Amino acid sequence: MEAGGAQVEQRAESAQARGGAGARGGLGQGLDGVDKGFTGVDVDTGILVAETGFGLIANGFLADGIVLYGAEGPNILIPRRFSMPVLFRVFLLAALILPATLRAAEIHDPFLVRNLVEDIRDSNLVQARNQALLLGQREAYQILMQRVTAQTDWSRIPKMDDAGIQDLVLDVGIDQEKQGPGRLIATLSVRFKTESVRRLLRGAGIAYAEWRGRPLMVLPVWQTEAGTVYAEGANPWRDLWKTGTPEGLVALSVPQPNALNGMNGAALAAATPDQLGDILSRLNSSDLLVVVAAPGKSDNGLLKLDLTITGQGALASRLSGQRGYGGDVGETQEQLLLRAAGELARNLDDEWKGGNLLQYDKQGTLTAMAPLGGFEDWLSLRDRLNRATAVRSYDLAALSKTEAALVLHYVGEQGQLESMLMQNGLVLTWEDEHWALRSTGGGKR
């Protein structure tokens, strides 16, 4: 065994992300010759953070729209002014550091609130834009607080003035803007400082949940008299889910058709548990939802939508069943689909929070031995620990080819720790006078 003292921190502001033992691949030092501005990878969110002459770029957030940085970076108004060498270095770093299997949909940030639409009537465009930014941050704060906390605690969410909310904001993006005579319609994204939000909730004594697992896979199937389709024909239901509009605490992803073993919409709607299990293995995920949507009209002439939901996995299976939605007067099909998808996303969040709200006034430390079969096993173990939200950091006490000695620093009860480890394919057992941490074969990298 080789003694070591590396500590892997899982808590960091996006603007202060660190490399070292916690960074993916441990490549931070070797990249000095590529770009000295590299800061690191925040293992709490999996977000690559690079520092250029223009400030901080987190996870390619500048790719679309306008980004206005807060206290942790300069204002950057026009992304296309970035030079190609700078962007190339950022993308090169992303390619080197993030695992090849990590797709954009998997880089999920629960502290990012998107699709905030602000409709402002003011003849002064500058004032209208400032008002939209102010209202967007207020709305985003409420959405975020309700996203990560239990409904029973919503009445205790700290009341913040505009200055207090802005102190919590990392950046604001104007994704879309429409202007007319005396009117501005802006679609915004607001990203919050992870540690600042955590400190606020801990100070208020409010338990909160986070998600660091692989995305839950959603297979939206569209069923009409013309047939049942997934991607082999027009599918407005799948199109809506693909945009990422239904979002919340639990990361969601719509898989590509080529990952489904050739199964079309009709086959997915009638899939057996074994077939869904095979799809999960191919997608490297632990939960999957097949949501068959059948549109129609009720007797009163209004739109309706019937859903048949088949869930595979500990979380997704809780939503299995049927449900129906009646359209409101004047509601379009797109609006009805959005309402149904939004409710499903919130239901998933509520189910996840039910057993994963962490009490940060309760903390513990546990030493465990993890058997290894090689370097790939160590990478897999590290990845699974990074996804277990109860594990705030861990020390690598010793490492050999056959085992690793770890000191886990966790929050909440030990039972919660064991449950979250199990959800990520790790089982904690007491063996021969010590704790052992073993892979179950689930929760793959």
PAFI-493619 format. One line per 3 residues: number of its first residue (from 0); for each residue x, y negated, z negated of N, C-alpha, C. Coordinates in steps of 0.001 Angstrom, whole numbers, plus 500000, padded with zeros to 6 digits. Last residue first. Layout:
NUM> X:Y:Z:X:Y:Z:X:Y:Z | ... $
This chain:
444> 479718:496240:514883:480344:494962:515174:479777:494385:516443 | 476645:497644:513523:477901:497663:514247:478427:496280:514504 | 474756:498676:511610:475244:497307:511585:476554:497145:512306 $
441> 475748:502037:510687:474829:501023:511205:475488:499682:511165 | 477676:503554:509493:477497:503765:510941:476528:502792:511550 | 478211:502970:506992:477105:503914:507183:476935:504272:508645 $
438> 481383:502643:505414:480514:502339:506553:479422:503410:506670 | 481874:501968:501926:481982:502813:503109:481000:502372:504180 | 483546:501290:499138:482764:500574:500147:482950:501319:501473 $
435> 483513:502270:495757:483933:502562:497124:482982:501869:498097 | 484687:501563:492502:483689:501320:493534:484290:501601:494901 | 485909:504237:490347:486058:502956:491065:484916:502809:492073 $
432> 485756:506793:489210:486154:505656:488360:486447:504361:489126 | 484785:508343:491434:486074:508599:490772:486612:507355:490055 | 482610:505976:492743:483271:507257:492985:484590:507310:492224 $
429> 479753:504311:493388:480726:504511:492316:481315:505910:492478 | 479228:502515:496502:478955:503619:495576:480078:503718:494548 | 477783:500701:499008:478642:500560:497832:478275:501647:496830 $
426> 477818:500720:502492:477203:501246:501277:478227:501191:500146 | 477083:498811:505361:478057:499158:504328:477314:499654:503088 | 475430:497652:507331:476112:498912:507604:477172:499298:506610 $
423> 474032:495464:506553:475119:495261:507503:475997:496496:507661 | 472305:496342:504663:471733:495794:505890:472787:495584:506968 | 474150:496947:502653:473487:498033:503352:472881:497553:504675 $
420> 474748:494373:501771:475803:495186:502373:475188:496319:503189 | 472284:493722:500709:472773:492978:501873:473929:493702:502548 | 472106:495560:498569:471093:495551:499622:471606:494860:500877 $
417> 474304:494857:496987:474255:496190:497571:473267:496238:498732 | 473490:492242:496275:474728:492465:497007:474686:493816:497707 | 471212:492802:494805:471098:492061:496059:472340:492251:496922 $
414> 472422:494130:492651:471465:494849:493484:471251:494154:494826 | 473841:492118:491436:474586:493140:492164:473665:493949:493065 | 472291:488884:492028:472434:490133:491288:473221:491151:492118 $
411> 474167:485965:493088:472969:486755:492883:473250:487989:492053 | 477269:486104:494931:476258:485374:494169:475006:486236:494090 | 480691:487343:494761:479334:487285:495283:478424:486457:494381 $
408> 483709:488396:495805:483110:487342:494992:481712:487090:495563 | 485519:491387:495816:484385:490661:496374:483876:489628:495371 | 488563:492470:496553:487873:491856:495425:486773:490981:496008 $
405> 489765:495524:497972:489095:494233:498104:488530:493774:496773 | 492056:497449:499586:491588:497106:498239:491056:495679:498294 | 491706:499769:502207:491884:498373:501818:491329:498193:500416 $
402> 493360:502566:503832:492383:501961:502929:492742:500503:502653 | 495158:503446:505784:494059:504335:505403:493033:503710:504465 | 497164:501680:506237:496502:502241:507409:495259:503021:507039 $
399> 496501:499133:503723:497336:500143:504358:496583:500680:505563 | 496472:496387:501562:495999:496945:502821:497006:497960:503342 | 495218:494549:498743:496213:495431:499356:495608:496057:500599 $
396> 493417:492449:498274:494468:492732:497295:495577:493589:497882 | 491824:490062:499695:492435:491303:500164:493623:491581:499256 | 488938:488651:498331:490398:488715:498300:490838:490070:498831 $
393> 486167:486865:499695:486766:488106:499209:488277:488000:499282 | 483113:484990:499239:484511:485110:499641:485020:486466:499176 | 480405:485488:499072:480847:484126:499359:482317:484081:499748 $
390> 478050:487705:499850:479503:487660:499677:479992:486266:500057 | 475452:487402:500612:475727:487374:499174:477222:487281:498892 | 475419:487714:503377:475333:486360:502823:475627:486302:501328 $
387> 477391:489448:505402:476628:489680:504166:476569:488368:503382 | 479114:488885:507451:477687:488746:507724:476830:488947:506485 | 481619:489433:506460:481328:488053:506817:479842:487825:507063 $
384> 481429:492206:506269:481476:491403:505045:481144:489952:505332 | 481533:492830:508995:480316:493125:508226:480283:492345:506917 | 484127:492034:509654:482983:491414:510329:481708:491630:509533 $
381> 485659:493735:508077:485724:492294:507857:484520:491578:508458 | 484997:496212:509238:484693:495951:507833:484665:494445:507559 | 486037:495841:511828:484603:496073:511642:484180:495756:510210 $
378> 488747:495589:511254:488046:494491:511926:486536:494617:511740 | 489206:498132:510126:489391:496929:509312:488664:495741:509943 | 488723:499772:512310:487861:499896:511130:487977:498668:510239 $
375> 490831:499014:513935:489476:498707:514360:488494:498808:513190 | 493024:500116:512591:492849:498677:512605:491439:498274:513025 | 491821:503072:510829:492697:502354:511748:492351:500877:511737 $
372> 490103:504056:509064:490656:505014:509998:491606:504370:510983 | 489793:503393:505565:489959:502928:506937:490532:504049:507799 | 487826:502887:502604:488636:503771:503453:488650:503274:504893 $
369> 488014:500443:500226:487346:500748:501486:488237:501642:502338 | 487361:499851:496856:488284:500448:497810:487505:500835:499063 | 486588:496863:495007:486193:498093:495702:487305:498549:496637 $
366> 485538:494795:492394:486682:495358:493115:486282:496692:493729 | 483576:491910:492045:483592:493372:492084:484785:493828:492922 | 481988:489286:490323:483173:489758:491036:483217:491271:490949 $
363> 479238:486906:490471:479965:488074:489973:481159:488408:490841 | 476697:484604:489429:477843:484964:490252:478577:486142:489624 | 473959:482619:489380:474399:483962:489010:475518:484372:489957 $
360> 473259:480322:490487:473740:480202:489114:474186:481561:488580 | 472219:480924:492918:473649:480622:492873:474156:480339:491467 | 470222:483323:493989:470332:482438:492838:471810:482149:492604 $
357> 468961:483769:497228:470098:483915:496326:470071:482874:495221 | 466638:485711:498859:466865:484413:498237:467928:484576:497157 | 465962:488132:500014:467313:487625:500206:467533:486209:499691 $
354> 463433:489117:500187:464398:489894:499400:465801:489338:499440 | 461994:487077:501519:461388:487813:500422:462383:488577:499569 | 463340:486156:503715:463537:485432:502454:463000:486212:501268 $
351> 462328:487950:505613:463747:487976:505273:463981:487307:503925 | 459646:487206:505709:459994:488573:505335:461455:488658:504901 | 459936:484570:506590:459337:484831:505278:459680:486237:504794 $
348> 461062:484975:509144:461791:484220:508124:461270:484547:506736 | 458951:486335:510374:460239:487006:510205:461063:486309:509126 | 457047:484278:510359:456790:485521:509625:458082:486296:509379 $
345> 458251:482472:512102:458099:482109:510676:457820:483337:509826 | 458049:483923:514474:459371:483549:513965:459300:483190:512490 | 455246:484076:514700:456039:485303:514547:457419:484990:513975 $
342> 454647:481367:515061:454161:482066:513864:454940:483352:513632 | 455871:480870:517533:456320:480159:516337:455878:480844:515055 | 454314:482471:519211:455730:482785:519019:456275:482118:517767 $
339> 451840:481120:519022:451952:482517:518597:453408:482892:518328 | 452524:478592:520059:451982:478707:518697:452133:480134:518173 | 453312:479271:522641:454278:478663:521722:453810:478781:520278 $
336> 450901:480177:523694:452039:481096:523584:453068:480559:522588 | 449469:477768:523596:449003:478923:522827:450136:479930:522635 | 450919:476204:525374:450816:475790:523973:450364:476945:523090 $
333> 450524:477637:527755:451873:477449:527226:451844:477077:525756 | 447756:477373:528081:448330:478699:527839:449725:478576:527234 | 446555:474485:526199:447001:475178:527403:447555:476544:527052 $
330> 443693:473309:524547:445006:473934:524416:445358:474705:525681 | 441127:472364:524648:442158:471589:525317:443547:472198:525237 | 440329:473901:521667:439809:473098:522773:440942:472249:523353 $
327> 442528:476700:521044:441772:475521:520636:441285:474774:521868 | 442398:480282:521357:442839:478971:521791:441946:477861:521254 | 443116:482761:518963:442108:482066:519752:442591:480677:520104 $
324> 445037:485630:518746:445031:484176:518614:443953:483600:519530 | 445597:488685:516925:444988:487913:518005:444983:486432:517697 | 447646:491583:516418:447093:490311:515967:446574:489547:517176 $
321> 448868:494713:515260:448186:493907:516257:447680:492618:515624 | 452139:495989:514384:450692:495935:514297:450112:495087:515410 | 455100:495149:512561:454394:496035:513494:452885:495956:513277 $
318> 456610:493753:510813:455661:492982:511609:454863:493848:512572 | 458391:495476:509660:457373:494885:508785:456324:494098:509565 | 460284:496095:511541:459180:497046:511368:458070:496474:510491 $
315> 462267:494143:511270:461300:494044:512362:460091:494942:512157 | 463784:495082:509003:463065:493799:509005:461955:493786:510046 | 464699:497690:509634:464162:497382:508305:463339:496109:508287 $
312> 463581:498889:512872:464555:498322:511958:463893:497870:510673 | 461311:497913:515247:462277:498964:514927:463359:498337:514064 | 457885:497186:515892:459168:496817:515312:460019:498026:514991 $
309> 455577:496155:518112:456251:497373:517659:457631:496982:517173 | 452535:494541:518525:453917:494403:518077:454438:495748:517581 | 450416:493036:520664:450704:494353:520104:452200:494381:519802 $
306> 448217:490272:520780:449581:490768:520663:449594:492169:520071 | 446138:488323:522780:446231:489502:521922:447666:490026:521953 | 444745:485189:523105:445979:485954:523285:445986:487096:522285 $
303> 442527:483016:524933:442864:483874:523793:444122:484651:524130 | 440801:479972:525842:441866:480962:526000:442013:481816:524750 | 437205:479690:525971:438526:479252:525540:439554:480368:525739 $
300> 434729:480712:526541:435490:480128:527626:436870:479642:527255 | 433426:482089:524605:433135:480652:524686:433967:479941:525751 | 434502:484632:524768:433143:484419:525267:432799:482941:525419 $
297> 437987:484107:525792:436935:484550:524868:435564:484208:525460 | 440362:485334:528098:439437:484273:527702:438361:484865:526810 | 443885:486219:527925:442509:486375:528373:441685:485173:527978 $
294> 447027:488026:527738:446216:486803:527759:444803:487098:528247 | 448849:489996:525784:447781:490154:526771:446906:488902:526744 | 452129:490847:525032:451136:489772:525003:450134:489962:526131 $
291> 454059:492818:523015:453252:492854:524237:452145:491820:524107 | 457094:492888:521785:455875:492106:521580:455126:492038:522904 | 459328:494726:520057:458643:494716:521352:457302:494033:521124 $
288> 462119:493924:518201:460671:493741:518289:460239:493833:519747 | 464734:495271:516223:464191:494997:517544:462677:494876:517467 | 467826:495439:514445:466378:495210:514471:465932:494802:515863 $
285> 470523:495710:514701:469866:496602:513740:468349:496455:513747 | 472669:495936:517625:471840:495218:516661:471161:496227:515744 | 473815:496636:520111:474651:496384:518936:473904:495555:517894 $
282> 472464:497449:522298:472488:496004:522046:473315:495641:520817 | 472625:500186:522150:473238:499519:523297:473400:498019:523043 | 471137:500600:519828:472547:500981:519859:473269:500269:521002 $
279> 468617:499727:520665:469306:499036:519573:470803:499346:519585 | 468042:501683:522571:468211:500291:522991:468965:499504:521928 | 467755:503902:520906:468820:503890:521916:469097:502468:522393 $
276> 465473:503125:519490:466736:503303:518780:467927:503294:519731 | 463599:503223:521495:463926:501918:520929:465240:501985:520152 | 463576:506005:521835:463971:505138:522943:464355:503747:522443 $
273> 462624:506810:519326:463955:507237:519778:464456:506352:520913 | 460019:505666:519267:461048:505211:518330:462462:505605:518756 | 459024:505118:522742:459037:505896:521504:460093:505323:520553 $
270> 457216:502665:524631:458472:503275:524189:458314:504016:522870 | 455275:501333:526007:454954:502692:525551:456167:503405:524967 | 456436:498938:526678:455163:498891:525930:454809:500262:525361 $
267> 458578:499829:528217:458825:499221:526903:457565:499216:526052 | 457247:500679:530515:457982:501657:529705:458262:501104:528313 | 456220:498265:531465:455305:499342:531106:455989:500369:530213 $
264> 458643:496800:531956:457664:496368:530971:456731:497472:530515 | 461302:499296:532320:460544:498112:532718:459507:497761:531656 | 464535:500527:531675:463129:500505:531260:462475:499190:531701 $
261> 467258:500747:532147:466352:500808:533287:464879:500767:532929 | 468494:500324:529681:468472:501683:530250:467468:501823:531392 | 468674:497651:529034:467509:498409:528570:467391:499790:529198 $
258> 470422:495841:529991:470791:496464:528721:469715:497427:528221 | 469426:494597:532192:470397:495672:532420:470857:496347:531145 | 467805:492509:531190:467187:493777:531641:468185:494914:531796 $
255> 469121:491031:528180:469062:491115:529631:468481:492472:530048 | 467206:490213:525182:468253:490928:525937:468033:490888:527440 | 466854:487413:523298:466133:488189:524312:467163:488886:525196 $
252> 467174:486866:519797:467797:486933:521111:466953:487812:522029 | 467344:485018:516737:466575:485791:517704:467273:485757:519056 | 468116:484786:513309:468576:484607:514687:467815:485549:515610 $
249> 466084:483416:510857:466534:484663:511478:466915:484389:512928 | 465223:480754:510512:466324:481289:509728:466928:482527:510379 | 464344:479731:513762:464226:479553:512327:465448:480095:511639 $
246> 462418:479315:516770:463664:479473:516037:463430:479241:514562 | 461177:479380:519811:460814:479929:518498:462095:480189:517707 | 463038:478441:521879:462104:477542:521199:461613:478110:519877 $
243> 464739:479823:523470:465140:479656:522078:464205:478764:521302 | 464084:480466:526031:464536:479090:525801:465027:478879:524380 | 463085:483041:525812:464447:482864:526308:464971:481454:526061 $
240> 460431:482701:525077:461380:483209:524079:462820:482993:524513 | 459417:481803:527558:459347:480958:526369:460355:481410:525318 | 459845:483982:529248:460487:482700:529540:460512:481803:528308 $
237> 458134:485887:528155:459575:486072:528022:460316:484757:528265 | 455740:484635:528951:455959:484979:527545:457454:485178:527279 | 455761:484519:531709:455870:483268:530939:456135:483497:529458 $
234> 456884:486346:534021:456626:486624:532610:456810:485341:531799 | 456865:487830:537189:456609:486606:536429:456196:486947:534998 | 458992:490794:537091:458003:489902:537687:457833:488668:536819 $
231> 460745:492229:535627:460607:492618:537029:459559:491786:537764 | 460960:491873:532981:461734:490939:533802:461588:491239:535284 | 458327:493046:532159:459322:492449:531266:460129:491412:532046 $
228> 454812:493668:532677:456158:493342:533150:457023:492822:532001 | 452076:495318:533843:452819:495056:532608:454275:494849:532973 | 449447:494033:536039:450475:494962:535602:451141:494516:534309 $
225> 447234:492566:536624:448169:492811:537721:449273:493790:537328 | 445984:492159:534255:445370:493127:535159:446305:493478:536312 | 448896:491937:532053:447689:491407:532698:447085:492491:533585 $
222> 451314:491436:529748:450366:492455:530205:449097:491791:530753 | 454686:491058:529136:453487:490340:529595:452551:491343:530256 | 456869:491301:526383:456259:491974:527539:454934:491287:527856 $
219> 459846:490467:524898:458493:489970:525181:457959:490570:526487 | 461796:491669:522646:461471:492065:524009:460034:491644:524310 | 464326:490499:520589:462905:490358:520920:462710:490725:522383 $
216> 466595:491399:518082:466274:491433:519500:464761:491396:519725 | 468217:489376:515827:467131:490329:515973:466678:490260:517432 | 471779:488922:515910:470410:488491:516227:469428:489650:516244 $
213> 473646:489981:513007:473443:489951:514448:472017:489498:514733 | 473620:487767:510080:473644:489038:510788:473584:488858:512300 | 473379:485700:508413:474651:485795:509113:474758:487107:509894 $
210> 471166:483493:506975:471259:484631:507874:472623:484603:508536 | 470107:482638:503634:470814:482371:504879:470813:483645:505704 | 467975:481146:501149:468447:482300:501925:469181:481812:503153 $
207> 467909:479844:497788:467757:479728:499239:468371:480943:499911 | 466572:478457:494776:467184:479579:495495:466945:479415:496988 | 467249:475495:493143:466355:476147:494094:467115:477257:494822 $
204> 468483:473641:491472:468084:474934:490924:467134:475692:491823 | 469530:471371:492464:468104:471321:492144:467600:472638:491564 | 472116:472200:493003:471913:471186:491969:470465:471075:491539 $
201> 471591:473924:495120:472091:474484:493863:471873:473496:492721 | 470793:472034:497022:469830:473025:496535:470293:473665:495232 | 473202:470562:497339:471946:469892:496982:470951:470879:496389 $
198> 475003:472524:498169:475208:471839:496882:473931:471157:496409 | 473906:473162:500670:473981:474171:499606:474132:473510:498238 | 474279:470764:502021:472921:471258:501784:472915:472288:500658 $
195> 477068:470696:502057:476324:469613:501403:474898:470047:501086 | 477753:472935:503559:478075:472909:502132:477310:471818:501400 | 476669:472173:506160:476311:473398:505456:476544:473294:503951 $
192> 475248:469380:507373:476478:469867:506763:476135:471033:505834 | 473014:469858:510180:473320:469442:508809:474638:470039:508333 | 472013:468568:513264:472805:469589:512580:473225:469053:511209 $
189> 469305:468070:515313:469996:467565:514128:470704:468723:513453 | 468181:467029:518458:468712:468140:517665:469493:467530:516510 | 465279:465621:520153:466495:465557:519356:466888:466917:518794 $
186> 463816:463875:522698:463910:465215:522119:465275:465338:521457 | 461904:460923:522937:463224:461535:522776:463088:462913:522144 | 460317:458500:524650:460093:459862:524141:461439:460562:524125 $
183> 459328:455167:524427:460473:456082:524494:460070:457432:523906 | 457886:452199:525814:457736:453534:525223:459002:454362:525439 | 457718:449885:527353:457407:449811:525928:457295:451145:525237 $
180> 457497:451720:530197:457255:450354:529690:456838:450369:528219 | 459619:454552:529411:458558:453898:530145:458380:452502:529597 | 461842:457316:529338:461562:455915:529068:460441:455423:529960 $
177> 462995:460193:527744:462126:459645:528790:461746:458225:528392 | 465612:462402:527071:465045:461084:526794:464228:460630:527997 | 467079:465120:525341:466311:464628:526480:465692:463297:526092 $
174> 468822:465369:523238:468846:466388:524288:468115:465938:525544 | 470775:463794:521244:469615:463423:522045:469643:464336:523265 | 471917:465053:518149:471995:465102:519605:470698:464645:520229 $
171> 473837:464328:515329:472513:464234:515936:472698:464246:517443 | 475711:465891:512666:475583:465196:513930:474151:465241:514423 | 475446:466238:509841:476750:466326:510503:476726:465619:511845 $
168> 473689:464875:507142:473701:465158:508575:475128:465177:509114 | 473676:463987:504581:473640:465439:504775:473822:465839:506237 | 473534:461274:504821:474748:461826:504210:474831:463338:504390 $
165> 470953:461001:505747:472051:460792:506691:473381:461299:506128 | 469542:461383:503367:469423:462374:504439:470596:462250:505409 | 470283:459055:501986:470621:460368:501444:470556:461453:502502 $
162> 469163:457093:503625:470613:457119:503426:471056:458482:502901 | 466422:457643:503399:467097:457792:504694:468610:457874:504544 | 465941:459581:500344:465732:458420:501200:466549:458594:502473 $
159> 464451:462669:499360:465633:461931:499781:465234:460703:500581 | 463434:464872:496940:462976:463752:497758:464186:462874:498074 | 464130:468351:496883:464539:466990:496508:464014:465942:497485 $
156> 461446:470555:496441:462495:470112:497360:462853:468663:497039 | 459348:471455:494982:460525:471022:494227:461674:470572:495126 | 457474:472396:496719:457102:471205:495946:458286:470651:495159 $
153> 458683:474714:497638:458635:473540:498503:458283:472268:497744 | 458729:477084:496270:459663:476041:495824:459564:474759:496638 | 457015:478786:497521:456700:478442:496131:457607:477334:495595 $
150> 458291:479288:499911:457183:478328:499901:456824:477906:498485 | 461878:479369:499625:460566:480014:499500:459472:478954:499399 | 464150:477957:502095:463640:478171:500735:462274:478846:500762 $
147> 464844:477458:504703:465775:478265:503906:465271:478552:502497 | 462736:475961:505851:463280:477126:506542:464062:478023:505594 | 462322:473784:504277:461295:474821:504265:461783:476098:504934 $
144> 464670:472386:504933:464407:472770:503548:463375:473894:503475 | 464315:471982:507734:465424:472781:507217:465141:473270:505800 | 462031:470337:507797:462025:471639:508472:463115:472532:507904 $
141> 462958:468073:506400:461840:468854:505868:461800:470247:506490 | 465030:467255:508152:465321:467575:506747:464208:468451:506165 | 463689:466667:510514:464612:467797:510485:464919:468218:509052 $
138> 462300:464353:509787:461552:465563:510122:462448:466796:510035 | 464494:462602:509406:463535:462870:508312:462805:464190:508559 | 465641:462635:511936:466403:463159:510803:465499:463440:509606 $
135> 463585:461455:513453:464020:462812:513744:464783:463427:512591 | 463464:458871:512441:462334:459774:512209:462734:461229:512456 | 466006:457952:513349:465650:457922:511928:464532:458922:511626 $
132> 465840:458248:516120:466887:458951:515377:466540:459033:513894 | 463703:456509:516652:463572:457935:516968:464603:458746:516190 | 464842:454073:515912:463680:454576:515171:463489:456064:515412 $
129> 466832:453860:517853:467205:453942:516435:466067:454497:515586 | 465196:453653:520126:466093:454800:519976:466518:454967:518516 | 463884:451221:519611:463099:452452:519771:463976:453678:519564 $
126> 466023:449440:519601:465258:449644:518367:464448:450942:518436 | 466749:449707:522303:467709:450021:521242:466985:450295:519934 | 464437:448828:523674:464908:450209:523817:465860:450607:522704 $
123> 461706:447109:522771:463161:447036:522623:463709:448459:522611 | 459070:447740:522768:459605:447155:524002:461123:447039:523972 | 457907:450781:521574:458633:449558:521228:459241:449021:522524 $
120> 456833:453688:520424:456352:452581:521252:456999:451288:520756 | 458068:456975:520511:458181:455648:519916:457676:454594:520908 | 458012:460171:519673:457348:459288:520636:457256:457899:520015 $
117> 460182:462839:519350:459770:461578:518742:459248:460646:519837 | 460622:466178:518777:460124:465219:519763:459590:463983:519046 | 463038:468469:518298:462314:467434:517560:461900:466356:518556 $
114> 464589:470698:519069:463273:470450:519659:462412:469516:518822 | 466319:472002:516099:466202:471535:517481:464760:471215:517840 | 468565:472058:513529:467137:471943:513823:467001:471307:515201 $
111> 470960:474010:511981:470682:473201:513162:469185:473229:513438 | 471426:475856:510089:471433:474467:509642:471308:473496:510814 | 471640:478308:511234:470350:477987:510603:470281:476551:510120 $
108> 473103:479015:514115:473321:478088:513013:471977:477724:512390 | 474532:481679:515798:473289:481108:515290:473592:480235:514086 | 475720:483085:518177:476299:482041:517348:475144:481202:516819 $
105> 474323:484702:519824:474672:485262:518537:475295:484212:517614 | 473998:483402:522186:472801:483546:521358:473133:484053:519970 | 476532:483672:523293:476104:482362:522793:474908:482491:521866 $
102> 477988:486760:522056:477351:485937:523069:476898:484630:522441 | 480609:488725:521405:479816:487674:520791:479262:486775:521872 | 482315:490533:522447:480921:490939:522381:480029:489843:521839 $
99> 484807:489441:522173:484247:489506:523514:482772:489849:523492 | 485036:487175:519389:485035:488515:519952:484364:488539:521312 | 486877:484119:519633:485614:484790:519399:485638:486174:520036 $
96> 489527:483465:520556:489239:483711:519145:487945:484489:518933 | 489769:483105:523317:490793:483840:522591:490325:484294:521223 | 487544:481604:524053:487744:482918:524668:488744:483753:523893 $
93> 487987:479297:522567:486800:480118:522304:486987:481512:522860 | 490297:478364:523777:490336:478763:522369:489160:479657:522038 | 489243:477774:526284:490287:478780:526161:490375:479273:524729 $
90> 487495:475707:525670:486937:476966:526141:487961:478094:526059 | 489398:473782:524855:488349:474225:523932:487791:475575:524367 | 490903:473466:527150:491555:473975:525949:490531:474484:524958 $
87> 488957:472432:528897:489585:473723:529186:490220:474307:527941 | 488423:469954:527750:487382:470973:527748:487971:472352:528015 | 490930:468741:528223:490415:468893:526858:489375:469996:526810 $
84> 491141:468808:531046:492121:469517:530206:491631:469741:528793 | 488844:467216:531820:488854:468662:532027:489912:469376:531201 | 487754:464755:529462:488644:465197:530527:488618:466703:530644 $
81> 484538:463476:528943:485602:464342:528446:486442:464820:529620 | 482435:462176:530046:483679:461447:530010:484834:462290:529471 | 480159:463645:529710:480892:463848:530954:482183:463041:531016 $
78> 479002:462857:527263:479855:464045:527311:480683:464120:528590 | 478727:459898:525848:478604:460425:527194:479526:461613:527357 | 479077:459307:523096:477796:459068:523731:477648:459750:525081 $
75> 480155:459846:520037:480483:460274:521385:479190:460229:522177 | 481476:458381:517178:480324:458476:518053:480784:458835:519461 | 483804:460467:515272:483397:459262:515966:482142:459483:516786 $
72> 483080:462261:512194:483662:462137:513520:483151:460898:514204 | 481689:462436:509842:482810:463349:510023:483415:463273:511419 | 479501:460778:509755:480683:460361:509018:481902:461219:509321 $
69> 478268:461749:512950:478114:460988:511724:479450:460693:511087 | 477986:461495:516468:478605:462074:515287:478414:461152:514099 | 475743:462152:518828:476118:461035:517981:476687:461607:516696 $
66> 475578:463255:522104:475897:463618:520731:476343:462379:519980 | 473272:463960:524660:474118:462973:524008:474362:463405:522584 | 473232:466915:526816:472689:465764:526122:473727:464858:525515 $
63> 475334:469731:526481:474096:469141:526967:473754:467916:526139 | 477828:470248:525326:477568:470696:526684:476333:470024:527279 | 478553:469735:522776:478536:468593:523678:478131:468983:525092 $
60> 478778:472039:521394:477521:471325:521220:477411:470147:522182 | 480782:473981:521300:480298:473519:522591:479033:472707:522519 | 481467:474398:518607:480647:475377:519299:480063:474860:520610 $
57> 482200:471180:517941:481799:472413:517265:480930:473245:518187 | 484768:469006:518055:483791:469651:518925:483459:470979:518278 | 485791:465939:516648:485529:467368:516476:484503:467846:517479 $
54> 487710:463626:518646:487047:464007:517397:486823:465507:517357 | 489157:463070:520869:487847:462445:520781:487138:462756:519467 | 491397:464527:520904:491563:463091:520737:490244:462374:520579 $
51> 490061:467324:519057:490706:466718:520205:490909:465244:519912 | 489667:470276:517363:489844:468853:517188:490625:468310:518367 | 487153:472789:517104:488392:472295:517691:488448:470792:517518 $
48> 485647:475524:515737:485790:474082:515561:487139:473673:516119 | 483278:478009:516253:484613:477536:516578:484643:476021:516423 | 481315:479547:513854:481414:478451:514795:482864:478068:515004 $
45> 480522:481394:511987:481059:481902:513230:481270:480823:514266 | 479687:480565:509536:478727:480431:510618:479220:481049:511913 | 481753:481288:507880:480411:481256:507315:479362:481205:508413 $
42> 484102:480987:509139:483588:482349:509076:482200:482398:508464 | 484997:478696:511322:484229:478743:510085:483587:480124:509998 | 488171:478663:512577:486847:479220:512754:486172:479291:511407 $
39> 490162:475722:513373:489938:477064:512865:488563:477572:513210 | 491476:473592:514742:491235:473538:513301:491010:474923:512726 | 493688:472538:517264:492816:473598:516754:492711:473537:515242 $
36> 495467:470728:518252:494274:470198:517616:493361:471261:517058 | 497453:471887:519605:497730:471611:518204:496502:471079:517483 | 497131:474396:521759:496482:473129:521435:496659:472870:519958 $
33> 499209:476238:522293:498133:476021:523250:497473:474679:523019 | 500952:476418:520221:501495:475994:521499:500429:475734:522537 | 499318:477348:518198:499875:476004:518088:500388:475514:519431 $
30> 498313:479855:518093:497740:478976:519089:498328:477580:519053 | 499288:481363:516019:499819:481643:517338:499318:480706:518415 | 497779:480536:513868:499158:480115:513962:499710:480311:515363 $
27> 495197:481731:514453:495382:480301:514282:496815:479853:514482 | 494354:484313:514658:495217:483815:515724:495577:482351:515553 | 492723:486153:513271:493907:485624:512637:494879:484997:513617 $
24> 490347:487252:514108:491535:487643:514831:492814:487125:514227 | 488589:484647:512732:488463:485834:513586:489767:486081:514317 | 489768:483757:509483:489484:483436:510870:489429:484703:511695 $
21> 490584:484527:506963:489171:484574:507272:488855:484299:508714 | 493297:484208:506837:492758:485563:506738:491319:485624:507140 | 493511:481383:509058:494070:482275:508050:493360:483598:508041 $
18> 491468:478565:509278:491872:479822:509906:492350:480751:508824 | 488579:476630:508344:489948:477075:508174:490200:478342:508970 | 486787:473584:508832:486883:475032:508952:488341:475450:508929 $
15> 485842:471062:508393:487027:471467:507651:487210:472969:507721 | 483521:470550:509676:484634:469675:510007:485914:470065:509300 | 481814:472364:508554:482208:472576:509926:483407:471731:510292 $
12> 482894:473257:505295:482195:472335:506159:482675:472596:507581 | 482744:476586:504024:483532:475495:504563:482632:474570:505344 | 483060:479703:502745:482341:478457:502577:483239:477334:503057 $
9> 484448:482022:502628:483288:481997:503496:482467:480729:503301 | 487865:482750:502572:486804:481866:502116:485661:481897:503121 | 489835:485218:501682:489009:484857:502811:487843:484034:502300 $
6> 493129:485180:500583:491729:485048:500199:490931:484565:501394 | 495951:487228:500221:495132:486420:501121:493701:486379:500623 | 497987:488513:498946:497173:487584:498158:496273:486741:499022 $
3> 499087:491940:498799:498858:490668:499486:497983:489788:498644 | 501012:494906:499013:500304:493904:498229:500174:492632:499030 | 500438:497729:500767:501189:496500:500826:500418:495418:500094 $
0> 500855:501200:500000:500000:500000:500000:500881:498763:500000 $
